[in-house]
Amino acid sequence: MAASEPTPPQEISRGSLTIAALSTIVEWYDFTLYLYFATVLSRVFFGGGDTSLLAALAGFAVSYCMRPLGAMAFGHIGDRFGRRKTLLLSMALMTAAMLATALLPAFDRIGAAAGALLLVLRCLMAFSVGGEYTGVVAYLLEGARRDRRGLVTSLASAASEVGALLAVAVSALTVALLDGPELDAWGWRIPFFVGAALAAGIWIARSAMQESPDFERQQRQGTIPRSPLRHTLTHHRMALLRTFAISALGSITYYVGITYVPAFLTSAGGRTEGESLWLSTLAALAVILITPAAGALSDRIGRKRVLMGLAILGAVLPLFMFARMAHGTYLQVALGAVVLALVAGGVSAVGAPATAEQFPGEGRLSGLALGATAATAVFGGLTPFLAELLVNTTGWTAAPGLMISLVAVAVLPVLNGMPETSPMTASSSMAKRLRLRSEARLPDD
């Protein structure tokens, strides 16, 4: 069963919730920026050529292996010393990594060392991001009203997509204003400088956040685990499996269904970089709209029902969408990108509270680190590279859709066996069962 908290957490100020939710903008701005600019970065840091895009995507995949390590490190800090401290530290590292990326020398100056340095900074960024999203999700869940947990926690996903939208907008504007030689010579640095400034601003705002009320409860009660990772592995193994499954679906629908799409449209669909980026802007808007709606719906009818419906859509739709995006008209490409974005946005929105609710406050960040971030490392950072490789080697443009469909089918049985975690829906179901049980024991009139 999903873990329940000993005492309901108190609400925290709207200001702290807003700062926490908006802070995920930086995380997803940087990582989606890398993918949206993948074709440009492949020329700048890997010298261009037939394999340069694969090299850039491989660097993205390798860096993602650092996310679980960062999540465990920051998760330990958050579970032992407070959510606020871990969120401040992760944002400070993200700021430094983005600024250093903007200042890197290119391939034409230092050769292959340029790509190596880029990889090092991607690893540092991934390490810091590993603890960022899980910390924010836990913070929002623990500070929200019980009947609005789905909506409030889903704001982390909505803000993430605002970051993605900002990344694609800045990228598209940069590409539109500069010609090819200017873009490769110095223009590519502009979006990374913007990200570094944004991260520094968020860090300043985040320093005024309150501590999570659930962590303060643990301090009062003396229930903070000495070894959060060991505590989670010992007491919450099934929760880890469910968290991994939910996050696997969320990761592959997002990273293949949204962030890989610009590279796919450029390499397989014959679209220009500018066209691909503007289509991604449309997809980002769709995600921002669907995210709070899906989160609120999960508060009303339960996380399990919404996730199962989205998993069924994920099993059926992606094959057709990728096939049409490769060979269809501009309108068909736009429709395919929006449909994939709606599915991915819905899974991310509901997956955020559903995974965090699998664990009690004690060890929650470590549980998310082991389950959610491990799944993201496998089904997130690696999948754009695999999708591009499959398309290149097989020539089958629907291959990325098949990747999503297979994961969705595999996750369905886990979702079907998952207990409901929405506090209001679970309480309503329990009350109904108790009422029916009581009525069954009443004597006949």
NORVENLIN-V394537 format. One record per backbone hydrogen bond with DSSP energy under -0.5 kcal/mol. NH is the residue of the N-H (numbers start at 0). CO is the residue of the C=O. E is the energy in kcal/mol with one decimal. If there is no record, write none. Layout:
NH:CO:E  NH:CO:E
This chain:
2:357:-1.1  11:142:-1.4  16:12:-2.0  17:13:-2.8  18:14:-2.4  19:15:-2.4  20:16:-2.6  21:17:-2.7  22:18:-1.5  23:20:-1.1  24:21:-1.9  25:22:-0.9  26:22:-0.7  27:23:-1.9  28:24:-2.1  29:25:-2.2  30:26:-1.7  31:27:-2.0  32:28:-1.9  33:29:-1.9  34:30:-1.4  35:31:-3.2  36:32:-2.3  37:34:-1.3  40:36:-3.2  41:37:-2.0  42:38:-0.9  42:39:-0.7  43:39:-2.3  44:40:-2.7  45:40:-0.6  45:41:-0.8  46:42:-0.8  47:41:-1.8  51:48:-0.9  54:50:-2.2  55:51:-2.3  56:52:-2.5  57:53:-2.6  58:54:-2.1  59:55:-1.6  60:56:-2.2  61:57:-2.9  62:58:-2.2  63:59:-1.2  64:60:-0.5  64:61:-1.4  65:62:-2.0  66:63:-1.4  67:63:-0.5  68:64:-0.6  69:65:-2.7  70:66:-2.9  71:67:-2.4  72:68:-2.3  73:69:-3.1  74:70:-2.4  75:71:-2.0  76:72:-1.7  77:73:-2.9  78:74:-2.6  79:75:-2.0  80:76:-3.2  81:76:-0.6  81:77:-0.9  85:81:-1.3  86:82:-2.0  87:83:-2.0  88:84:-2.2  89:85:-2.2  90:86:-1.6  91:87:-1.8  92:88:-1.9  93:89:-2.0  94:90:-2.2  95:91:-1.9  96:92:-2.3  97:93:-2.2  98:94:-2.1  99:95:-2.2  100:96:-1.9  101:97:-1.9  102:98:-0.9  103:100:-1.4  106:43:-3.1  108:105:-1.5  109:105:-1.9  110:106:-2.2  112:109:-1.2  113:110:-2.0  114:44:-0.6  115:111:-1.6  116:112:-2.6  117:113:-2.2  118:114:-2.0  119:115:-2.0  120:116:-2.1  121:117:-2.2  122:118:-2.2  123:119:-2.1  124:120:-2.5  125:121:-2.7  126:122:-2.4  127:123:-2.0  128:124:-2.7  129:125:-1.8  130:126:-0.6  130:127:-0.8  131:127:-0.6  131:128:-0.6  132:128:-1.3  134:130:-1.2  135:131:-2.2  136:132:-2.6  137:133:-2.3  138:134:-2.2  139:135:-2.7  140:136:-2.5  141:137:-2.4  142:138:-1.1  143:139:-1.0  143:140:-0.5  147:144:-1.8  148:145:-0.7  151:147:-2.9  152:148:-2.7  153:149:-1.7  154:150:-0.6  154:151:-1.0  155:152:-1.5  156:152:-0.5  156:153:-0.6  157:153:-2.1  158:154:-3.0  159:155:-1.8  160:156:-1.9  161:157:-1.7  162:158:-2.2  163:159:-2.0  164:160:-3.1  165:161:-2.8  166:162:-2.3  167:163:-2.6  168:164:-2.4  169:165:-2.7  170:166:-2.4  171:167:-2.8  172:168:-2.5  173:169:-2.4  174:170:-2.7  175:171:-2.3  176:172:-2.0  177:173:-1.4  182:178:-2.6  183:179:-2.3  184:180:-1.9  185:181:-2.5  186:181:-2.7  187:182:-1.9  188:185:-1.6  189:186:-1.3  191:187:-0.6  192:188:-2.1  193:189:-2.3  194:190:-2.0  195:191:-2.1  196:192:-2.2  197:193:-2.2  198:194:-2.6  199:195:-2.2  200:196:-2.0  201:197:-2.2  202:198:-2.3  203:199:-1.8  204:200:-2.1  205:201:-2.9  206:202:-1.2  207:204:-1.5  208:205:-2.0  215:211:-1.9  216:212:-1.9  217:213:-2.0  218:214:-2.1  219:215:-2.2  220:216:-2.6  221:217:-1.2  222:217:-1.8  223:217:-0.6  230:226:-2.6  231:227:-2.4  232:228:-2.5  233:229:-2.0  234:230:-2.1  235:231:-2.4  239:235:-1.7  240:236:-1.8  241:237:-2.3  242:238:-2.5  243:239:-2.4  244:240:-2.2  245:241:-2.6  246:242:-2.4  247:243:-2.2  248:244:-1.9  249:245:-2.3  250:246:-2.7  251:247:-2.3  252:248:-1.9  253:249:-1.5  254:250:-3.2  255:251:-1.6  256:251:-0.9  257:253:-1.8  258:253:-1.9  259:254:-0.9  260:257:-0.6  261:257:-0.6  263:259:-2.3  264:260:-3.1  265:261:-1.8  266:262:-2.7  267:263:-2.8  268:263:-1.5  270:264:-2.8  275:271:-2.4  276:272:-2.0  277:273:-2.0  278:274:-2.1  279:275:-1.7  280:276:-1.5  281:277:-1.6  282:278:-1.9  283:279:-2.4  284:280:-2.0  285:281:-1.8  286:282:-1.9  287:283:-2.2  288:284:-1.7  289:285:-2.1  290:286:-2.3  291:287:-0.7  292:288:-0.7  293:289:-2.8  294:290:-2.4  295:291:-2.6  296:292:-2.3  297:293:-2.0  298:294:-1.0  299:295:-1.2  300:296:-2.8  301:297:-1.1  305:301:-1.3  306:302:-2.7  307:303:-2.4  308:304:-2.1  309:305:-2.2  310:306:-2.3  311:307:-2.0  312:308:-1.8  313:309:-2.4  314:310:-1.4  315:311:-1.1  316:312:-2.6  319:315:-0.5  319:316:-0.7  320:316:-2.1  321:317:-2.6  322:318:-1.5  323:319:-2.1  324:320:-2.3  325:321:-1.5  326:322:-1.1  327:323:-2.7  332:328:-2.6  333:329:-2.4  334:330:-2.4  335:331:-2.5  336:332:-2.4  337:333:-2.2  338:334:-2.6  339:335:-2.2  340:336:-1.8  341:337:-2.4  342:338:-1.9  343:339:-2.3  344:340:-3.0  345:341:-2.0  346:342:-2.1  347:343:-2.4  348:344:-2.2  349:345:-2.2  350:346:-2.7  351:347:-1.4  352:348:-0.8  353:349:-2.0  354:350:-2.4  355:351:-1.7  356:352:-2.3  357:354:-1.3  358:355:-1.2  362:360:-0.6  363:360:-1.7  366:362:-2.2  367:363:-2.3  368:364:-2.1  369:365:-2.4  370:366:-2.4  371:367:-0.8  372:367:-2.0  373:368:-0.7  374:370:-1.6  375:371:-2.0  376:372:-2.1  377:373:-1.5  378:374:-3.2  379:375:-1.7  380:375:-1.2  381:376:-0.6  383:379:-0.8  384:380:-0.5  385:381:-2.0  386:382:-3.0  387:383:-2.3  388:384:-2.4  389:385:-2.7  390:386:-2.2  391:387:-2.3  392:388:-2.5  393:389:-2.5  394:389:-0.5  394:390:-1.7  396:394:-0.8  398:395:-1.5  400:397:-0.6  401:397:-1.7  402:398:-1.7  403:399:-1.5  404:400:-2.3  405:401:-2.5  406:402:-1.6  407:403:-2.4  408:404:-2.3  409:405:-2.0  410:406:-1.9  411:407:-1.4  412:408:-0.6  413:410:-0.6  414:410:-2.2  415:411:-2.5  416:412:-1.5  417:414:-1.2  425:421:-3.2  426:422:-2.1  427:423:-2.3  428:424:-2.5  429:425:-2.3  430:426:-2.6  431:427:-2.2  432:428:-2.3  433:429:-2.5  434:430:-2.4  435:431:-2.7  436:432:-2.4  437:433:-2.3  438:434:-2.7  439:435:-1.9  440:436:-0.8  440:437:-0.7  441:438:-1.0
